[in-house]
Amino acid sequence: MGIMTPESLSDSVKAAEKTSRINRRPEIDLGACSRCGGCIEVAPHVFRFCAGSGFVEVCELDYYDTELVDEAIKFCPEDCIYWVKDAGGSE
């Protein structure tokens, strides 16, 4: 291991921020969701359409790619995707 330069430290922080393992998960306000499917296109491993209920749902994962979820949040036409604290998660 060597000395971490500011650049390598910054890269490490960015990599850690890319995946969220820190007690939060994406959530969807189903009452506001228009089921456009944009979130599924952006992050298909995070969001999926449940044919049984007719709604988009968040997949149960150990971690969520922050960059992709933030992209889905940004482009959601109904602003119904957001982060919530995950009581069952661990740091």
N, CA, C and O atoms as a CHARMM CRD file, in Angstrom:
* protein
*
  364
    1    1 MET  N      0.85500  -1.17600   0.00000 PROA 1      0.00000
    2    1 MET  CA     0.00000   0.00000   0.00000 PROA 1      0.00000
    3    1 MET  C      0.88800   1.22100   0.00000 PROA 1      0.00000
    4    1 MET  O      1.96000   1.14000   0.60000 PROA 1      0.00000
    5    2 GLY  N      0.57800   2.27100  -0.57000 PROA 2      0.00000
    6    2 GLY  CA     1.39300   3.47300  -0.58100 PROA 2      0.00000
    7    2 GLY  C      0.66700   4.62200   0.07300 PROA 2      0.00000
    8    2 GLY  O     -0.39100   4.46800   0.68300 PROA 2      0.00000
    9    3 ILE  N      1.26800   5.75800  -0.07600 PROA 3      0.00000
   10    3 ILE  CA     0.63600   6.97200   0.43700 PROA 3      0.00000
   11    3 ILE  C     -0.47200   7.36900  -0.52100 PROA 3      0.00000
   12    3 ILE  O     -0.28400   7.36300  -1.73800 PROA 3      0.00000
   13    4 MET  N     -1.61700   7.71000   0.02800 PROA 4      0.00000
   14    4 MET  CA    -2.74600   8.11200  -0.81900 PROA 4      0.00000
   15    4 MET  C     -2.63400   9.59500  -1.13800 PROA 4      0.00000
   16    4 MET  O     -2.60100  10.43700  -0.24000 PROA 4      0.00000
   17    5 THR  N     -2.57600   9.90100  -2.42200 PROA 5      0.00000
   18    5 THR  CA    -2.55600  11.29400  -2.85200 PROA 5      0.00000
   19    5 THR  C     -3.98000  11.83000  -2.84000 PROA 5      0.00000
   20    5 THR  O     -4.93100  11.04800  -2.80300 PROA 5      0.00000
   21    6 PRO  N     -4.14400  13.14200  -2.87200 PROA 6      0.00000
   22    6 PRO  CA    -5.50700  13.69000  -2.90500 PROA 6      0.00000
   23    6 PRO  C     -6.32900  13.14600  -4.07500 PROA 6      0.00000
   24    6 PRO  O     -7.53400  12.93300  -3.94500 PROA 6      0.00000
   25    7 GLU  N     -5.67200  12.92200  -5.21900 PROA 7      0.00000
   26    7 GLU  CA    -6.39200  12.40800  -6.38500 PROA 7      0.00000
   27    7 GLU  C     -6.88600  10.98200  -6.13900 PROA 7      0.00000
   28    7 GLU  O     -8.03100  10.65900  -6.45400 PROA 7      0.00000
   29    8 SER  N     -6.01600  10.11900  -5.57000 PROA 8      0.00000
   30    8 SER  CA    -6.42500   8.73600  -5.34200 PROA 8      0.00000
   31    8 SER  C     -7.46400   8.66100  -4.22900 PROA 8      0.00000
   32    8 SER  O     -8.35500   7.81400  -4.26800 PROA 8      0.00000
   33    9 LEU  N     -7.35300   9.54000  -3.24100 PROA 9      0.00000
   34    9 LEU  CA    -8.34900   9.58900  -2.17800 PROA 9      0.00000
   35    9 LEU  C     -9.69000  10.02000  -2.74500 PROA 9      0.00000
   36    9 LEU  O    -10.72600   9.45100  -2.40000 PROA 9      0.00000
   37   10 SER  N     -9.67400  11.02400  -3.61600 PROA 10     0.00000
   38   10 SER  CA   -10.89000  11.51400  -4.25700 PROA 10     0.00000
   39   10 SER  C    -11.53400  10.40300  -5.08600 PROA 10     0.00000
   40   10 SER  O    -12.75400  10.24000  -5.06100 PROA 10     0.00000
   41   11 ASP  N    -10.72500   9.64100  -5.81800 PROA 11     0.00000
   42   11 ASP  CA   -11.24300   8.52500  -6.61000 PROA 11     0.00000
   43   11 ASP  C    -11.87000   7.46600  -5.71800 PROA 11     0.00000
   44   11 ASP  O    -12.89600   6.88300  -6.07000 PROA 11     0.00000
   45   12 SER  N    -11.25700   7.21100  -4.55400 PROA 12     0.00000
   46   12 SER  CA   -11.79900   6.22600  -3.61500 PROA 12     0.00000
   47   12 SER  C    -13.13900   6.67300  -3.06900 PROA 12     0.00000
   48   12 SER  O    -14.05600   5.86400  -2.93100 PROA 12     0.00000
   49   13 VAL  N    -13.26100   7.96100  -2.75500 PROA 13     0.00000
   50   13 VAL  CA   -14.52300   8.50100  -2.25100 PROA 13     0.00000
   51   13 VAL  C    -15.59000   8.41000  -3.32700 PROA 13     0.00000
   52   13 VAL  O    -16.72600   8.02800  -3.04500 PROA 13     0.00000
   53   14 LYS  N    -15.23700   8.75600  -4.55400 PROA 14     0.00000
   54   14 LYS  CA   -16.20500   8.68700  -5.65300 PROA 14     0.00000
   55   14 LYS  C    -16.67500   7.25000  -5.87100 PROA 14     0.00000
   56   14 LYS  O    -17.86100   7.01600  -6.10500 PROA 14     0.00000
   57   15 ALA  N    -15.76600   6.29900  -5.79800 PROA 15     0.00000
   58   15 ALA  CA   -16.13600   4.89400  -5.96700 PROA 15     0.00000
   59   15 ALA  C    -17.06000   4.44000  -4.85000 PROA 15     0.00000
   60   15 ALA  O    -18.02000   3.70900  -5.09500 PROA 15     0.00000
   61   16 ALA  N    -16.77800   4.86900  -3.62800 PROA 16     0.00000
   62   16 ALA  CA   -17.62400   4.49200  -2.49000 PROA 16     0.00000
   63   16 ALA  C    -18.99500   5.12800  -2.59800 PROA 16     0.00000
   64   16 ALA  O    -19.98900   4.52000  -2.20100 PROA 16     0.00000
   65   17 GLU  N    -19.07100   6.34900  -3.13000 PROA 17     0.00000
   66   17 GLU  CA   -20.35200   7.02200  -3.27900 PROA 17     0.00000
   67   17 GLU  C    -21.19300   6.40900  -4.39300 PROA 17     0.00000
   68   17 GLU  O    -22.41700   6.53700  -4.38700 PROA 17     0.00000
   69   18 LYS  N    -20.54300   5.74400  -5.35200 PROA 18     0.00000
   70   18 LYS  CA   -21.27200   5.18000  -6.48300 PROA 18     0.00000
   71   18 LYS  C    -22.25900   4.11500  -6.03600 PROA 18     0.00000
   72   18 LYS  O    -23.34300   4.00600  -6.61000 PROA 18     0.00000
   73   19 THR  N    -21.92000   3.34800  -5.05100 PROA 19     0.00000
   74   19 THR  CA   -22.84200   2.35700  -4.51800 PROA 19     0.00000
   75   19 THR  C    -23.22900   2.74500  -3.11100 PROA 19     0.00000
   76   19 THR  O    -22.37900   3.11100  -2.29900 PROA 19     0.00000
   77   20 SER  N    -24.49700   2.66600  -2.82900 PROA 20     0.00000
   78   20 SER  CA   -24.98500   3.06900  -1.51800 PROA 20     0.00000
   79   20 SER  C    -25.13300   1.84400  -0.63100 PROA 20     0.00000
   80   20 SER  O    -26.03300   1.02900  -0.83100 PROA 20     0.00000
   81   21 ARG  N    -24.24800   1.71700   0.34800 PROA 21     0.00000
   82   21 ARG  CA   -24.32500   0.63300   1.31300 PROA 21     0.00000
   83   21 ARG  C    -24.64600   1.21100   2.68700 PROA 21     0.00000
   84   21 ARG  O    -24.54900   0.51000   3.69400 PROA 21     0.00000
   85   22 ILE  N    -25.02500   2.47600   2.73300 PROA 22     0.00000
   86   22 ILE  CA   -25.14500   3.18100   3.99800 PROA 22     0.00000
   87   22 ILE  C    -26.60600   3.41400   4.35400 PROA 22     0.00000
   88   22 ILE  O    -27.09100   4.54300   4.28000 PROA 22     0.00000
   89   23 ASN  N    -27.29700   2.37500   4.73300 PROA 23     0.00000
   90   23 ASN  CA   -28.63200   2.48500   5.30100 PROA 23     0.00000
   91   23 ASN  C    -29.62700   3.31500   4.50100 PROA 23     0.00000
   92   23 ASN  O    -30.43300   4.03000   5.09600 PROA 23     0.00000
   93   24 ARG  N    -29.60000   3.24800   3.20700 PROA 24     0.00000
   94   24 ARG  CA   -30.64500   3.91200   2.44000 PROA 24     0.00000
   95   24 ARG  C    -30.96900   3.09700   1.20700 PROA 24     0.00000
   96   24 ARG  O    -30.14800   2.33800   0.69200 PROA 24     0.00000
   97   25 ARG  N    -32.18700   3.28300   0.75900 PROA 25     0.00000
   98   25 ARG  CA   -32.65000   2.55800  -0.41500 PROA 25     0.00000
   99   25 ARG  C    -33.60900   3.45600  -1.17700 PROA 25     0.00000
  100   25 ARG  O    -34.22400   4.34800  -0.59100 PROA 25     0.00000
  101   26 PRO  N    -33.74300   3.22700  -2.48000 PROA 26     0.00000
  102   26 PRO  CA   -34.70200   4.02600  -3.24200 PROA 26     0.00000
  103   26 PRO  C    -36.12900   3.57700  -2.92600 PROA 26     0.00000
  104   26 PRO  O    -36.37400   2.40900  -2.62400 PROA 26     0.00000
  105   27 GLU  N    -37.03600   4.49900  -3.00100 PROA 27     0.00000
  106   27 GLU  CA   -38.46000   4.21800  -2.76100 PROA 27     0.00000
  107   27 GLU  C    -39.25800   4.91700  -3.85600 PROA 27     0.00000
  108   27 GLU  O    -38.81100   5.91400  -4.42200 PROA 27     0.00000
  109   28 ILE  N    -40.44200   4.38400  -4.14700 PROA 28     0.00000
  110   28 ILE  CA   -41.31800   4.95400  -5.16500 PROA 28     0.00000
  111   28 ILE  C    -42.65400   5.30000  -4.52800 PROA 28     0.00000
  112   28 ILE  O    -43.25300   4.47200  -3.84200 PROA 28     0.00000
  113   29 ASP  N    -43.11900   6.52000  -4.75400 PROA 29     0.00000
  114   29 ASP  CA   -44.46000   6.91900  -4.33700 PROA 29     0.00000
  115   29 ASP  C    -45.41500   6.37400  -5.39400 PROA 29     0.00000
  116   29 ASP  O    -45.59500   6.98700  -6.44600 PROA 29     0.00000
  117   30 LEU  N    -46.02200   5.23100  -5.11700 PROA 30     0.00000
  118   30 LEU  CA   -46.85800   4.55600  -6.11100 PROA 30     0.00000
  119   30 LEU  C    -48.09300   5.36000  -6.48400 PROA 30     0.00000
  120   30 LEU  O    -48.61700   5.21100  -7.58800 PROA 30     0.00000
  121   31 GLY  N    -48.56000   6.20200  -5.58900 PROA 31     0.00000
  122   31 GLY  CA   -49.71100   7.04500  -5.89700 PROA 31     0.00000
  123   31 GLY  C    -49.40000   8.09100  -6.95400 PROA 31     0.00000
  124   31 GLY  O    -50.29300   8.52800  -7.68000 PROA 31     0.00000
  125   32 ALA  N    -48.14300   8.49200  -7.04600 PROA 32     0.00000
  126   32 ALA  CA   -47.73900   9.50500  -8.01700 PROA 32     0.00000
  127   32 ALA  C    -47.14800   8.89100  -9.29000 PROA 32     0.00000
  128   32 ALA  O    -47.07700   9.55900 -10.32200 PROA 32     0.00000
  129   33 CYS  N    -46.73000   7.64200  -9.22300 PROA 33     0.00000
  130   33 CYS  CA   -46.06100   6.97600 -10.34400 PROA 33     0.00000
  131   33 CYS  C    -47.00800   6.79200 -11.51900 PROA 33     0.00000
  132   33 CYS  O    -48.12100   6.29100 -11.36000 PROA 33     0.00000
  133   34 SER  N    -46.55700   7.20400 -12.70700 PROA 34     0.00000
  134   34 SER  CA   -47.36000   7.03300 -13.92400 PROA 34     0.00000
  135   34 SER  C    -46.99700   5.75200 -14.67000 PROA 34     0.00000
  136   34 SER  O    -47.55500   5.47000 -15.73100 PROA 34     0.00000
  137   35 ARG  N    -46.06800   4.97900 -14.12100 PROA 35     0.00000
  138   35 ARG  CA   -45.61400   3.71300 -14.70800 PROA 35     0.00000
  139   35 ARG  C    -45.05300   3.90400 -16.12500 PROA 35     0.00000
  140   35 ARG  O    -45.28000   3.09000 -17.02000 PROA 35     0.00000
  141   36 CYS  N    -44.31100   5.01000 -16.29500 PROA 36     0.00000
  142   36 CYS  CA   -43.72700   5.30800 -17.60500 PROA 36     0.00000
  143   36 CYS  C    -42.59600   4.34200 -17.95400 PROA 36     0.00000
  144   36 CYS  O    -42.31800   4.11000 -19.13100 PROA 36     0.00000
  145   37 GLY  N    -41.94800   3.78100 -16.93800 PROA 37     0.00000
  146   37 GLY  CA   -40.86900   2.81900 -17.16300 PROA 37     0.00000
  147   37 GLY  C    -39.50100   3.43700 -17.33800 PROA 37     0.00000
  148   37 GLY  O    -38.53500   2.72200 -17.60600 PROA 37     0.00000
  149   38 GLY  N    -39.39100   4.74800 -17.19500 PROA 38     0.00000
  150   38 GLY  CA   -38.08800   5.40400 -17.35100 PROA 38     0.00000
  151   38 GLY  C    -37.06900   4.90400 -16.35400 PROA 38     0.00000
  152   38 GLY  O    -35.90400   4.71300 -16.70300 PROA 38     0.00000
  153   39 CYS  N    -37.48800   4.68700 -15.11500 PROA 39     0.00000
  154   39 CYS  CA   -36.55700   4.20200 -14.08400 PROA 39     0.00000
  155   39 CYS  C    -36.04500   2.80500 -14.43000 PROA 39     0.00000
  156   39 CYS  O    -34.89300   2.47000 -14.15000 PROA 39     0.00000
  157   40 ILE  N    -36.90000   2.00500 -15.03200 PROA 40     0.00000
  158   40 ILE  CA   -36.50200   0.64700 -15.42500 PROA 40     0.00000
  159   40 ILE  C    -35.48200   0.70900 -16.55400 PROA 40     0.00000
  160   40 ILE  O    -34.54800  -0.09300 -16.59100 PROA 40     0.00000
  161   41 GLU  N    -35.65300   1.65300 -17.47300 PROA 41     0.00000
  162   41 GLU  CA   -34.68900   1.81800 -18.56700 PROA 41     0.00000
  163   41 GLU  C    -33.33000   2.27000 -18.03700 PROA 41     0.00000
  164   41 GLU  O    -32.29300   1.79900 -18.50400 PROA 41     0.00000
  165   42 VAL  N    -33.33300   3.18800 -17.05700 PROA 42     0.00000
  166   42 VAL  CA   -32.08900   3.71600 -16.51200 PROA 42     0.00000
  167   42 VAL  C    -31.39800   2.69600 -15.61800 PROA 42     0.00000
  168   42 VAL  O    -30.18000   2.53300 -15.69600 PROA 42     0.00000
  169   43 ALA  N    -32.15100   2.01000 -14.77400 PROA 43     0.00000
  170   43 ALA  CA   -31.56700   1.08700 -13.78800 PROA 43     0.00000
  171   43 ALA  C    -32.40800  -0.18700 -13.69900 PROA 43     0.00000
  172   43 ALA  O    -33.12800  -0.38200 -12.71900 PROA 43     0.00000
  173   44 PRO  N    -32.32600  -1.05100 -14.70600 PROA 44     0.00000
  174   44 PRO  CA   -33.16900  -2.25500 -14.72300 PROA 44     0.00000
  175   44 PRO  C    -32.87000  -3.26800 -13.62400 PROA 44     0.00000
  176   44 PRO  O    -33.71100  -4.11300 -13.31900 PROA 44     0.00000
  177   45 HSD  N    -31.68000  -3.19400 -13.02700 PROA 45     0.00000
  178   45 HSD  CA   -31.37500  -4.10800 -11.92000 PROA 45     0.00000
  179   45 HSD  C    -31.88400  -3.55900 -10.58700 PROA 45     0.00000
  180   45 HSD  O    -31.86800  -4.26800  -9.58100 PROA 45     0.00000
  181   46 VAL  N    -32.33500  -2.30000 -10.57400 PROA 46     0.00000
  182   46 VAL  CA   -32.84200  -1.67300  -9.35600 PROA 46     0.00000
  183   46 VAL  C    -34.37200  -1.62500  -9.35700 PROA 46     0.00000
  184   46 VAL  O    -35.00700  -1.85600  -8.32800 PROA 46     0.00000
  185   47 PHE  N    -34.95300  -1.32500 -10.51300 PROA 47     0.00000
  186   47 PHE  CA   -36.40500  -1.18700 -10.63700 PROA 47     0.00000
  187   47 PHE  C    -36.95200  -2.23700 -11.59700 PROA 47     0.00000
  188   47 PHE  O    -36.28400  -2.62200 -12.55600 PROA 47     0.00000
  189   48 ARG  N    -38.16900  -2.69400 -11.33000 PROA 48     0.00000
  190   48 ARG  CA   -38.81800  -3.65700 -12.22600 PROA 48     0.00000
  191   48 ARG  C    -40.32700  -3.44100 -12.18100 PROA 48     0.00000
  192   48 ARG  O    -40.86800  -2.88800 -11.22300 PROA 48     0.00000
  193   49 PHE  N    -40.99000  -3.89100 -13.24200 PROA 49     0.00000
  194   49 PHE  CA   -42.43900  -3.80000 -13.29800 PROA 49     0.00000
  195   49 PHE  C    -43.01700  -5.09800 -12.75200 PROA 49     0.00000
  196   49 PHE  O    -42.64600  -6.18300 -13.20000 PROA 49     0.00000
  197   50 CYS  N    -43.91700  -4.99200 -11.79400 PROA 50     0.00000
  198   50 CYS  CA   -44.56200  -6.16000 -11.20700 PROA 50     0.00000
  199   50 CYS  C    -45.92200  -6.32800 -11.88300 PROA 50     0.00000
  200   50 CYS  O    -46.84800  -5.55600 -11.63200 PROA 50     0.00000
  201   51 ALA  N    -46.03300  -7.33500 -12.73400 PROA 51     0.00000
  202   51 ALA  CA   -47.27000  -7.56000 -13.47600 PROA 51     0.00000
  203   51 ALA  C    -48.44100  -7.86200 -12.54700 PROA 51     0.00000
  204   51 ALA  O    -49.57900  -7.50000 -12.84700 PROA 51     0.00000
  205   52 GLY  N    -48.17500  -8.51300 -11.43700 PROA 52     0.00000
  206   52 GLY  CA   -49.23600  -8.87700 -10.49800 PROA 52     0.00000
  207   52 GLY  C    -49.93500  -7.66900  -9.89500 PROA 52     0.00000
  208   52 GLY  O    -51.16000  -7.64700  -9.77700 PROA 52     0.00000
  209   53 SER  N    -49.14800  -6.66000  -9.51200 PROA 53     0.00000
  210   53 SER  CA   -49.73200  -5.46400  -8.89400 PROA 53     0.00000
  211   53 SER  C    -49.95800  -4.34400  -9.90400 PROA 53     0.00000
  212   53 SER  O    -50.75800  -3.43800  -9.67100 PROA 53     0.00000
  213   54 GLY  N    -49.24300  -4.41400 -11.03000 PROA 54     0.00000
  214   54 GLY  CA   -49.35300  -3.36500 -12.03400 PROA 54     0.00000
  215   54 GLY  C    -48.52600  -2.13000 -11.71200 PROA 54     0.00000
  216   54 GLY  O    -48.74600  -1.06800 -12.29400 PROA 54     0.00000
  217   55 PHE  N    -47.58300  -2.25900 -10.79600 PROA 55     0.00000
  218   55 PHE  CA   -46.76100  -1.13100 -10.38300 PROA 55     0.00000
  219   55 PHE  C    -45.27900  -1.42000 -10.57100 PROA 55     0.00000
  220   55 PHE  O    -44.85500  -2.57100 -10.68200 PROA 55     0.00000
  221   56 VAL  N    -44.51500  -0.35200 -10.60300 PROA 56     0.00000
  222   56 VAL  CA   -43.05700  -0.45800 -10.60000 PROA 56     0.00000
  223   56 VAL  C    -42.63600  -0.66700  -9.15000 PROA 56     0.00000
  224   56 VAL  O    -43.20700  -0.06500  -8.24000 PROA 56     0.00000
  225   57 GLU  N    -41.64000  -1.52100  -8.93600 PROA 57     0.00000
  226   57 GLU  CA   -41.15900  -1.76300  -7.58100 PROA 57     0.00000
  227   57 GLU  C    -39.64400  -1.73000  -7.54400 PROA 57     0.00000
  228   57 GLU  O    -38.97600  -1.85800  -8.57100 PROA 57     0.00000
  229   58 VAL  N    -39.11500  -1.55900  -6.34700 PROA 58     0.00000
  230   58 VAL  CA   -37.67100  -1.54600  -6.12300 PROA 58     0.00000
  231   58 VAL  C    -37.23500  -2.96600  -5.78700 PROA 58     0.00000
  232   58 VAL  O    -37.82000  -3.61000  -4.91600 PROA 58     0.00000
  233   59 CYS  N    -36.21200  -3.45000  -6.47300 PROA 59     0.00000
  234   59 CYS  CA   -35.68000  -4.78300  -6.21000 PROA 59     0.00000
  235   59 CYS  C    -34.94100  -4.77100  -4.86600 PROA 59     0.00000
  236   59 CYS  O    -34.31900  -3.77300  -4.50300 PROA 59     0.00000
  237   60 GLU  N    -35.01400  -5.87200  -4.14400 PROA 60     0.00000
  238   60 GLU  CA   -34.29200  -6.01800  -2.87900 PROA 60     0.00000
  239   60 GLU  C    -32.83900  -6.33700  -3.20400 PROA 60     0.00000
  240   60 GLU  O    -32.53200  -7.41300  -3.71800 PROA 60     0.00000
  241   61 LEU  N    -31.94900  -5.40100  -2.90300 PROA 61     0.00000
  242   61 LEU  CA   -30.52600  -5.56600  -3.17800 PROA 61     0.00000
  243   61 LEU  C    -29.72100  -5.28900  -1.91500 PROA 61     0.00000
  244   61 LEU  O    -30.20500  -4.63800  -0.99000 PROA 61     0.00000
  245   62 ASP  N    -28.49100  -5.78900  -1.88500 PROA 62     0.00000
  246   62 ASP  CA   -27.59200  -5.49600  -0.77200 PROA 62     0.00000
  247   62 ASP  C    -27.10400  -4.05600  -0.83500 PROA 62     0.00000
  248   62 ASP  O    -26.83400  -3.43900   0.19500 PROA 62     0.00000
  249   63 TYR  N    -26.99300  -3.52800  -2.04400 PROA 63     0.00000
  250   63 TYR  CA   -26.59200  -2.13100  -2.22900 PROA 63     0.00000
  251   63 TYR  C    -27.21500  -1.61500  -3.51600 PROA 63     0.00000
  252   63 TYR  O    -27.59600  -2.38700  -4.39700 PROA 63     0.00000
  253   64 TYR  N    -27.31100  -0.30000  -3.60400 PROA 64     0.00000
  254   64 TYR  CA   -27.91800   0.34300  -4.77300 PROA 64     0.00000
  255   64 TYR  C    -26.89800   1.29300  -5.38800 PROA 64     0.00000
  256   64 TYR  O    -26.24400   2.05900  -4.68000 PROA 64     0.00000
  257   65 ASP  N    -26.76900   1.23800  -6.69200 PROA 65     0.00000
  258   65 ASP  CA   -25.85000   2.10700  -7.41600 PROA 65     0.00000
  259   65 ASP  C    -26.38700   3.53300  -7.33100 PROA 65     0.00000
  260   65 ASP  O    -27.36600   3.88200  -7.99000 PROA 65     0.00000
  261   66 THR  N    -25.73900   4.33600  -6.52000 PROA 66     0.00000
  262   66 THR  CA   -26.19200   5.70000  -6.25900 PROA 66     0.00000
  263   66 THR  C    -26.30300   6.51200  -7.54000 PROA 66     0.00000
  264   66 THR  O    -27.26800   7.25100  -7.73200 PROA 66     0.00000
  265   67 GLU  N    -25.32200   6.37300  -8.40800 PROA 67     0.00000
  266   67 GLU  CA   -25.30400   7.13600  -9.65200 PROA 67     0.00000
  267   67 GLU  C    -26.52300   6.79900 -10.51500 PROA 67     0.00000
  268   67 GLU  O    -27.17800   7.70000 -11.04000 PROA 67     0.00000
  269   68 LEU  N    -26.82700   5.52300 -10.66100 PROA 68     0.00000
  270   68 LEU  CA   -27.97300   5.12200 -11.48400 PROA 68     0.00000
  271   68 LEU  C    -29.30200   5.51500 -10.85500 PROA 68     0.00000
  272   68 LEU  O    -30.20400   5.98200 -11.54900 PROA 68     0.00000
  273   69 VAL  N    -29.42600   5.32900  -9.55400 PROA 69     0.00000
  274   69 VAL  CA   -30.67500   5.70200  -8.87900 PROA 69     0.00000
  275   69 VAL  C    -30.87300   7.21300  -8.95200 PROA 69     0.00000
  276   69 VAL  O    -31.98300   7.68500  -9.19800 PROA 69     0.00000
  277   70 ASP  N    -29.80000   7.97100  -8.73800 PROA 70     0.00000
  278   70 ASP  CA   -29.90800   9.42300  -8.85300 PROA 70     0.00000
  279   70 ASP  C    -30.31000   9.84000 -10.27000 PROA 70     0.00000
  280   70 ASP  O    -31.05200  10.80600 -10.44700 PROA 70     0.00000
  281   71 GLU  N    -29.82900   9.12500 -11.26000 PROA 71     0.00000
  282   71 GLU  CA   -30.21200   9.38800 -12.65200 PROA 71     0.00000
  283   71 GLU  C    -31.70800   9.11100 -12.84800 PROA 71     0.00000
  284   71 GLU  O    -32.40300   9.89400 -13.49400 PROA 71     0.00000
  285   72 ALA  N    -32.19700   8.01000 -12.29800 PROA 72     0.00000
  286   72 ALA  CA   -33.62700   7.69100 -12.38800 PROA 72     0.00000
  287   72 ALA  C    -34.46100   8.75600 -11.67800 PROA 72     0.00000
  288   72 ALA  O    -35.51200   9.15900 -12.17700 PROA 72     0.00000
  289   73 ILE  N    -33.99600   9.21100 -10.51500 PROA 73     0.00000
  290   73 ILE  CA   -34.68900  10.26300  -9.76600 PROA 73     0.00000
  291   73 ILE  C    -34.74500  11.53800 -10.60700 PROA 73     0.00000
  292   73 ILE  O    -35.78700  12.18800 -10.69600 PROA 73     0.00000
  293   74 LYS  N    -33.63500  11.88000 -11.21100 PROA 74     0.00000
  294   74 LYS  CA   -33.52500  13.11000 -11.99800 PROA 74     0.00000
  295   74 LYS  C    -34.50000  13.12700 -13.18000 PROA 74     0.00000
  296   74 LYS  O    -35.09700  14.15900 -13.48400 PROA 74     0.00000
  297   75 PHE  N    -34.65400  11.99000 -13.83300 PROA 75     0.00000
  298   75 PHE  CA   -35.46600  11.94700 -15.03900 PROA 75     0.00000
  299   75 PHE  C    -36.89900  11.46700 -14.82400 PROA 75     0.00000
  300   75 PHE  O    -37.66000  11.35800 -15.78500 PROA 75     0.00000
  301   76 CYS  N    -37.27500  11.18300 -13.59300 PROA 76     0.00000
  302   76 CYS  CA   -38.64400  10.74100 -13.32100 PROA 76     0.00000
  303   76 CYS  C    -39.60800  11.90800 -13.57100 PROA 76     0.00000
  304   76 CYS  O    -39.50100  12.94400 -12.91500 PROA 76     0.00000
  305   77 PRO  N    -40.54800  11.75100 -14.51300 PROA 77     0.00000
  306   77 PRO  CA   -41.45100  12.85800 -14.83100 PROA 77     0.00000
  307   77 PRO  C    -42.42300  13.19500 -13.70100 PROA 77     0.00000
  308   77 PRO  O    -42.97500  14.29500 -13.66900 PROA 77     0.00000
  309   78 GLU  N    -42.63400  12.27800 -12.79400 PROA 78     0.00000
  310   78 GLU  CA   -43.58000  12.50200 -11.69700 PROA 78     0.00000
  311   78 GLU  C    -42.89000  12.83600 -10.37300 PROA 78     0.00000
  312   78 GLU  O    -43.56000  13.07200  -9.36800 PROA 78     0.00000
  313   79 ASP  N    -41.54500  12.85600 -10.36700 PROA 79     0.00000
  314   79 ASP  CA   -40.77400  13.10200  -9.13500 PROA 79     0.00000
  315   79 ASP  C    -41.23200  12.19600  -7.99300 PROA 79     0.00000
  316   79 ASP  O    -41.42600  12.65400  -6.86700 PROA 79     0.00000
  317   80 CYS  N    -41.40100  10.92200  -8.29000 PROA 80     0.00000
  318   80 CYS  CA   -41.92500  10.00500  -7.27000 PROA 80     0.00000
  319   80 CYS  C    -40.89400   9.00800  -6.75500 PROA 80     0.00000
  320   80 CYS  O    -41.24100   8.10600  -5.99300 PROA 80     0.00000
  321   81 ILE  N    -39.63000   9.15300  -7.15800 PROA 81     0.00000
  322   81 ILE  CA   -38.56600   8.27200  -6.66600 PROA 81     0.00000
  323   81 ILE  C    -37.69300   9.09600  -5.72700 PROA 81     0.00000
  324   81 ILE  O    -37.33100  10.23100  -6.03500 PROA 81     0.00000
  325   82 TYR  N    -37.36300   8.51700  -4.58700 PROA 82     0.00000
  326   82 TYR  CA   -36.56900   9.23600  -3.59600 PROA 82     0.00000
  327   82 TYR  C    -35.82500   8.23100  -2.72600 PROA 82     0.00000
  328   82 TYR  O    -36.14300   7.04200  -2.72500 PROA 82     0.00000
  329   83 TRP  N    -34.84400   8.71300  -1.99500 PROA 83     0.00000
  330   83 TRP  CA   -34.07800   7.88100  -1.06500 PROA 83     0.00000
  331   83 TRP  C    -34.75100   7.89500   0.30300 PROA 83     0.00000
  332   83 TRP  O    -35.25500   8.92800   0.74400 PROA 83     0.00000
  333   84 VAL  N    -34.75600   6.74700   0.96900 PROA 84     0.00000
  334   84 VAL  CA   -35.23900   6.64400   2.34700 PROA 84     0.00000
  335   84 VAL  C    -34.20500   5.88900   3.16500 PROA 84     0.00000
  336   84 VAL  O    -33.42900   5.09300   2.63500 PROA 84     0.00000
  337   85 LYS  N    -34.20700   6.15200   4.46300 PROA 85     0.00000
  338   85 LYS  CA   -33.32000   5.41700   5.35200 PROA 85     0.00000
  339   85 LYS  C    -33.82800   3.98200   5.44900 PROA 85     0.00000
  340   85 LYS  O    -35.02000   3.75400   5.65200 PROA 85     0.00000
  341   86 ASP  N    -32.93600   3.03000   5.30600 PROA 86     0.00000
  342   86 ASP  CA   -33.28100   1.61500   5.35400 PROA 86     0.00000
  343   86 ASP  C    -32.98200   1.08900   6.75400 PROA 86     0.00000
  344   86 ASP  O    -31.82300   0.90200   7.12300 PROA 86     0.00000
  345   87 ALA  N    -34.03400   0.85500   7.52400 PROA 87     0.00000
  346   87 ALA  CA   -33.87600   0.38900   8.90400 PROA 87     0.00000
  347   87 ALA  C    -33.18700  -0.97000   8.97700 PROA 87     0.00000
  348   87 ALA  O    -32.57400  -1.29100   9.99500 PROA 87     0.00000
  349   88 GLY  N    -33.27600  -1.76700   7.92400 PROA 88     0.00000
  350   88 GLY  CA   -32.68900  -3.09700   7.94900 PROA 88     0.00000
  351   88 GLY  C    -31.26700  -3.14900   7.44000 PROA 88     0.00000
  352   88 GLY  O    -30.63600  -4.20400   7.49700 PROA 88     0.00000
  353   89 GLY  N    -30.73100  -2.01500   6.93200 PROA 89     0.00000
  354   89 GLY  CA   -29.39100  -2.01100   6.35600 PROA 89     0.00000
  355   89 GLY  C    -28.31700  -1.96600   7.40600 PROA 89     0.00000
  356   89 GLY  O    -28.58500  -1.81200   8.59800 PROA 89     0.00000
  357   90 SER  N    -27.10000  -2.10200   6.94300 PROA 90     0.00000
  358   90 SER  CA   -25.95000  -2.00800   7.84500 PROA 90     0.00000
  359   90 SER  C    -24.86900  -1.17400   7.18300 PROA 90     0.00000
  360   90 SER  O    -24.80400  -1.08900   5.95600 PROA 90     0.00000
  361   91 GLU  N    -24.02500  -0.56200   7.99100 PROA 91     0.00000
  362   91 GLU  CA   -22.94700   0.25800   7.43800 PROA 91     0.00000
  363   91 GLU  C    -21.72400  -0.56300   7.21100 PROA 91     0.00000
  364   91 GLU  O    -20.70900  -0.04300   6.74800 PROA 91     0.00000
